[in-house]
Amino acid sequence: MKKLLLLLLLPFFASCGDNKDTIEKIDENPWDFLMKSEAELLNIQNISYNVDYRIKMIDEMDTLTVKGFCLIDKMPSDTIFGYKVRVRRNDFYEKIYDGKNIFSVDFVNKKVIVDNPHKNGPGFIRQNIVKDLIFPEYTVNAPFSRFKKDNPEIKFLPDTNKRYRIVQFKYPDDGPWTNINKRYYINRSTLLPERIIFSVSNGKNIQFNDVYISSIKTNQNITDGHFSRNVIPPDYVFEDFVPPETDFAEQLLQDGSVAPDFELFSMDKTRIKLSKYRGNVVLLDFWFSTCHPCKLFIPHIEKFYRKYQSRGFRVIGMNTDNESRREKMLGDFIDEMGMTYPNVFPGDDLLGAYKVQAFPTLYLIGRDGKIKFSLLGYNTGFEDILEKAIENEL
């Protein structure tokens, strides 16, 4: 899940929705129209386009703008992506996947990192290509029908210049996340999507991703040479990617070790000493307010706290925001997130004792004061893993 574009668009849509004279009369069902677009997308073997990508994060005021170019050639036999790809971003770097290796080309330093994803696994790939500038609807097997299982509210929105059919997906609120929308701008003539705007609110804050593509060319005479290392200037230095020997998760405190004790004050000035919680199952969540994965995990942690509190489950939030941010906005943030468990403020010594190097970091401590489970980061399904670990200790 870094301008005022979305803020301008939303009032526009709202005003159009209130004025019946401006709403285009469309008898066609939105899903039927999307299936026509999907059929066109599935007929594309390769595609190239320029891309203009704007993103505003939930806790930032500024909008980041990225411009680039993308060339995709589908390759069903490929077990990693299912396509070969070249992605150039802002003339700073380019990433090429030829079906065997990823070449990360640094134009500034004239350097190329070569990675074999079939050997090193998909994690490095996700960091290097998928999150870049690839328009996903041009690469997946079910561009729109894959959304039907989510059962979103779907409708057409008006387009004054008549270039697009604008289809909006609206999803139910999810905890503190509200106004969850995705809009597809689909060219009426080609039936191809040319723009996606995703937006979501959290309290007074808003986040959006706006991807616009242009100069679209499909089903060209593309060869393997377009993705070869030979397209890289010959004077560049090539180096093999070396995976780290260990990741942060492997460096956490080991299960069975005694959890380091601490005594700290909470937001309401209550003194909290970990050893006083002996006999309870305690979850420590190391987090900070501008950490997006932290914010995704917090509603689940709150749910577990309410669900299992009567059985001796406790949660202590270990907030690492700086003092200035704490004083200015942390209280409002905690209220917006609906956090009812206490939060304390560990210093560097305690972060070191718990080997916290990335966020969120979670430790589950058993009734005997020993660590039973740890988890780093957030991904879909992590909440199920955590709940199972909690239930095992209760």
N, C-alpha and C positions, 0 to 999 in steps of 0.2 A: 508497500500500500512504500534559479531561485529567483502582470504588474497589476496593475489595477484592472487587467483584462477581464478576469473572472468577475470582479466586483462590478464592472460595467455591464457584463453580459447578463448576470443574474437579474438586476432590476429590469433590463430590457425584456427578458423572457417573462418576468412577472407582469410587466405592463402590457405585453402582448396578450398574455393569458386573460387579462381582465377586459380586454377590448375585443368583443366578438367580431367586429368588422375586420380585424387584422388576422384572424386565424384562418388559415387555408383549409378549405373543405377537402378532406381526404377520405375517400370511402374505403381504401385498402387497409387491411389489417397490418399493423407494424411488423408482426412476425412474418407475414407473407412477403412483405417487401424485403426484410432482412434475409430471407431464404433465397430470394433472387440475387441479392448481393453476394451471398455466400457461394452460390453456384458460379458466379463470375470469378470470385477469389480462388476457388478450387481449380479453375481452368488455367491459372497462371503458373507457368513453369519457372520463370525468373522475372525479377522486377528491379528497377533502379529508381531512385528518387532523391531529391534534396529534402532535408528535414530541418524544421525550426521548432525547437523544444523549449518550453518555458515551464519552470517549476517554482512554486512557492511552498516552503515547508510550513507546518502548522505553527511553529514558534518563531518564525522569521518575518520581518517586514519587507525585505527585498525579494525580488524575483530573479532567479538565475536563468539566463538565456544561453542556449547552446545551439549552434548551427552545424550541420554536417551533411554527409552524403552516405547512402547505403546501396549496396548491390547484393541481391540474394538470388541464389540458384538452388532450387529444391533438389534434394538428393535423398530419396526415401530409404535407401540402403544404409544411410549414416545412422549410427546408434547413439550419437551424442546430441546433435541438433536436428538432423533431418534436412540440412541444407548447408551449402557453402555460403560464406558471407564476407563482405568487405565493409567496414564502417570507418569513416573518416570523421573526426570531430574537431571543428574549429581550427583546422590546419595545425593542430598541436600534435595529434597522434592519429594513427590508423591501426585497426585490428583486422587481421585477415585469418579466416579459417578455411583451409583447403580440403577438409575432410580427414586430415591426419594431424596437422599441427595448427596451433594458434600462433600467429606472429603479431606481437605487440610492438608497433613501430613508433618510436619517439623521434619526431622530426627536429625537435629543438636540440637534442643531444646526439642525434644521428646514431641511435642505438636500437637494437631489436632484441626482444626477449622471446625465445622460442619455447613453447610449452606443448607437450604431448598429452592432451586431455584423456586419451584412451589409457594412459599410464597413470596420470596424476589424479584422475577423478574429476567429477563435475563441479566441485566447489569452486575451483579456480576459474572455470569457465563462466559460471554465473557472475562472478565478479568482473569478468573481462569483456563479456559480449552481451549477454541477455539483458542487462540493465542499461545498455547504451541506447542506441537510436533505432533499434529494429522495431518496426510496426508489427505487433504480434498477429494481427488479423491476416497478414499476408504469409504467415508461416505455419499456422496450426491447421489441423484437419477438420475442425468444426468451428470456424471463426465466430459464428453467432449462436448456433444451436447449442453450444456448450453452456450458454447462460440460462437455458430454459430450466435446468434443475434448480436454479436459485429462485425461480419464480418472481422476478422483479416486476414492479409496476412499469409498464412500457407505453409510450405514447409518442406521437409526432409533435414537434415544435415548429413554429413558423419560421420561414426564411424569406426575408424581404427581397433579396435579389434573385430568388428562384433557382439558384445554382444547385442547392443541396436539398435533400430530404434529411431533416435533422431528427434523429431518433434518440429519445432519452430513456435511460434505465434509472429507475429510482428504487433504492433499497431501504429496508427498514432500519431504524436507528439501532445502533449496536453499542449499548452502554453509553459512554460519554460522546461517542461519535454520532453526529446527526447530519441531516441534509446530504446523504450519500447519493451522489448522482454521477452518471457517466453519459456523455452525449457523443453520438457519432454523426459526423457530417458526411453524408454519402452523395457523391456526384450523381445527379439525375440521369445524365447521359451514359456514363460508363458503369454506373452502379458500384463504383469502387469507393471505399472510405478514404477521405483525404484529411480528416482531422478528428481527434479525440480529445475531449475535455473531461477530466475526472475531478470532482471536487467533494470535499468533506469538511464538516465543521466540528470543532471541539470547544464548547463554550462560545466565547467571543472570537476565537481564532478560526481561520480558514486555511485550508491547504488545497492547492490545485496543481494538476499536471496538464499541460496543453501541448499536444503534439500535432503539428501541421506539416504535411508533406506536399511537394510540388514537383513539377517537371517529371511526372511519372512516365516510365517507359516499361512495357511488359513484353515478354516472350521475344526477346532479342536473340541474336546469334552469339550466345555466351559460350566460351570454351574454358577448359581448365586453366588456360594461361592467364585468365583474368584474376585468378586467385593464387597464382604461383609466387614463390619467393622472388622470382625474377622481376616482378613489378617493383620491388624495393631497390632503391639506389645501391649500386655495388660497393660504394665506399662506406656504407653503414656497418657498424660492428654488431655481430650476432653473438648472443649469449644464451645458453640453455637456462630455463627456469629451474631453480632449485627449491623444492618444497621445504617448508620449515620442518625441523626434526620433530617438534612437538607443537601442538596448538594450545591456546589458553586453557581450554577445558581440561587438558591433560595435566596442567600445572596447578590446578586447584587442590585444596586440602583433601587428603584421602579419606574415603569412607572408613569409619572406625576410629578416626583420630578425635581427640577431645577438642571441642570447639573453644577457641580462645575466649576467655571471659572479658567483659567490659562493663563499665558503669557510665552511662551518659544521660543527659537530660533530653526529654522529648520536646515537641513543639509547645505543649502546655506546661512546660517546666517540671514535669514529673520525672523523678529519678528512676531510671531503668537499669537494672543489673541482670545480666544474662543468667548468672548462676541462681538467681532467685526464681527462675522459671523452671528449675529442675523438677521433673515429674510431669511436665507438659511436653508436647511435641511443638517445636518452635521452627518457624520459617523466617530466615533472614533474607531480605531482598535489598541488594545494593543497587541503587538507581539514581538518576538525576532527571530533572523535569524536561530538559530538551532532548532526551534520549527517546527516539521514536519506538524502538523495540520495547523499552521500559514501559512506555505508555500503553502499548498493546497488551502487555502482560498484566498490568495493574488491575483491570476489571475482573480478570479471572482469579487473581489472588484475593481480592475483596470478596468475591463470591465464595471461595473456599473458606475464608475466615468466618463469614456468617454461617456457612453450612456446618462447619465442624467445631465451632467454638465451644459448644456445649459438651464436646467429647474431649476437651483438653488440648485443643489446637490453638496456638498463638502465632501471631505475625508481628515482626518488628521491621519496619521500613528503615533502611540504612541510606539516608539521603546524602548525596555528595555535592549538591549545589554549593556555589560559593556564598559567602555571607551576605553579599549585596543582593543577590537574587533571592535568597531566602527571605530577607527583610521586605523586599518589594512585592513579591508575587507568589511565594510558595504556599502561603495560607490559602489564597484563592485557588491555586492549582489543586491542592488537596481537596478542597470543597467541590470543585468541578469534577474531579475524578471519583468523588464519593468514597474516599478512603476513610474508614473508621478505625483502623488499627494505628497504633502509635508509630511515630517516626523520630529517629534520633540522627545525630550528625557525627559520623566517625571521622577521625583525623587520619593522616597519612600512615601513622604507626599501625592503626587497626586495619586499614586497607591492606597494608603489607602483611599483617599477621594472617589475614584471610586470603592472601594472594589474589586480590582483586585487580585485574588488568583490563577488563572489558565489562560492558554493561548490557543488560542486567546480569548480575551474578547472584544465584540463589543457593542457599544452604538449608537443608532440612536437618534439624537436630533432634535426636531421639530423647525419650524421657530420662535416659541416663547421661545426657549432656554430650553425647558423641555424635559426630556427623554421620548421617545415614544415607544422604543423597545430595548431589550438587548438580546444578544446571547452569549453563552459560548461554545468554542470548535468548531470542524468541523466534519461533517459527510455528506455522500452523501445526497443531497436534501436540506442541510442548505442554499445553495446559492439561491434556489428558495424561501425559507421562507424569506430570507433577501430582495430579490428583491421585493417581494410583500409588505413588510413593507415600503420600500423606495417609491414605487409607491403610497401607501396610503397617504404619507405625502406631495407628490409633487402636 
